[in-house]
Amino acid sequence: MNTGHTAHLTKESADEEVLQILDWYADVYEELLAVPVVKGRKTENEKFPGALYTTTIESFIEANGRAIQAGRVTRPAHISVLTYTLRHRTHWVSTLP
């Protein structure tokens, strides 16, 4: 699992990096693993606790008919910090038949 944290001087800088990291994560799945993903934003009930918002990439696993959260980027409400995670499921997805 890849987890990172960054600090920013401005909200705008943090918001810009959210989208950049989400694009990088999508590229890992789509370009390296050939697994399509959907980028999106979690609902108020689904977002990480204490977050201003949580963005995510989701993938559909045809073998079992389920969707998985493949990666997420969380923007805390109180400071211009990001927390991002490329899920350990990346390895699992890459080994499916």
Phi, psi and omega in degrees: 000137177256118177235138179218164178220138176226153176241146185226150178286331183228157175298320181298318179296318179295315180297322179295318181289331175307310183291324179295314180294320178299320176297318178299315180298317178299320179298322178302312181291312187282319185272322182269321184257352182057040178243117180290146178228162174242125177271142180195187180236134179292151176289171178303322181284336184264341185295159180298137181304133179083003183271147169292316173198162176230126174258161187207158164244134182238148179226151178259128179259105185297326184301325181238002177073021182244158173259150175231150170277114185272333179193159179210155173229125184247135179247103179300150185284328191269340181217165180271069180233148176243148169235127182226148186217126168262114192297151175298344178295345179306315179295316180299313181299322184288347180255001179293148178292000000 
